[in-house]
Amino acid sequence: MQNKINLSIDVSKIQKSRLRKNTYTNKNGEEITQTFCDIIVVPIKEKKLIKSGDNWEMYKTGFIVEKGTKDEDTNILGDAIEFENTETQINEQVDNADGVDEMEDLPF
């Protein structure tokens, strides 16, 4: 099972000038307007443990910013949080260790 990354964005921090609209007509002939904000997830160099439980750990792995140019001020909108299931990792380590022992018992 892959780890999950949760993105939390404070939408009140989005600059209205960064929103862009896309309008199209769907197959039923209805005009649909969508509003987008382009964002970027910036990974941090080393993930930071935030919280842990019996069989899980939660890490901050990055932060989210509005997309812009180098010269523009962009807002930090939120964090990228990764959840890891430590129970699965422990079981995989045990399974691998068992496999090594079995290989040593082979006659060839």
RACORRA-V372243 format. One record per backbone hydrogen bond with DSSP energy under -0.5 kcal/mol. CO is the residue of the C=O (numbers start at 1). NH is the residue of the N-H. E is the energy in kcal/mol with one decimal. If there is no record, write none. Layout:
# RACORRA-V372243
CO_NH_E + CO_NH_E
This chain:
# RACORRA-V372243
4_6_-0.5 + 4_83_-2.5 + 6_8_-0.5 + 6_81_-3.0 + 8_79_-0.8 + 9_11_-1.1 + 10_13_-2.1 + 11_14_-1.2 + 15_18_-2.1 + 16_19_-1.3 + 18_38_-0.5 + 20_36_-3.2 + 22_34_-3.0 + 24_26_-0.5 + 24_32_-3.7 + 26_29_-2.1 + 30_26_-2.7 + 30_32_-0.5 + 32_24_-2.5 + 34_22_-2.5 + 36_20_-2.6 + 38_67_-2.7 + 40_42_-0.6 + 40_65_-2.4 + 41_43_-0.7 + 42_63_-2.0 + 48_60_-2.8 + 51_58_-3.2 + 55_86_-0.9 + 55_87_-1.2 + 56_53_-2.9 + 57_84_-2.9 + 58_50_-3.3 + 58_51_-1.5 + 59_61_-0.6 + 59_82_-3.0 + 60_48_-2.2 + 61_44_-2.2 + 62_80_-2.4 + 63_42_-3.2 + 64_77_-3.0 + 64_78_-1.2 + 65_40_-2.6 + 69_72_-0.9 + 72_74_-0.5 + 75_66_-1.5 + 75_77_-0.7 + 77_10_-3.2 + 78_64_-2.6 + 79_8_-1.8 + 79_81_-0.6 + 80_61_-2.8 + 80_62_-1.2 + 81_6_-4.0 + 82_59_-2.9 + 83_4_-1.1 + 84_57_-2.1 + 84_86_-0.9 + 85_89_-1.2 + 86_90_-2.4 + 87_91_-2.4 + 88_92_-2.4 + 89_93_-2.0 + 90_94_-2.4 + 91_95_-2.8 + 92_96_-2.5 + 93_97_-2.3 + 94_98_-2.5 + 95_99_-2.1 + 96_100_-1.8 + 97_101_-1.9 + 98_102_-2.1 + 99_103_-1.8 + 100_104_-1.5 + 101_105_-0.9 + 102_105_-0.5 + 103_106_-1.0
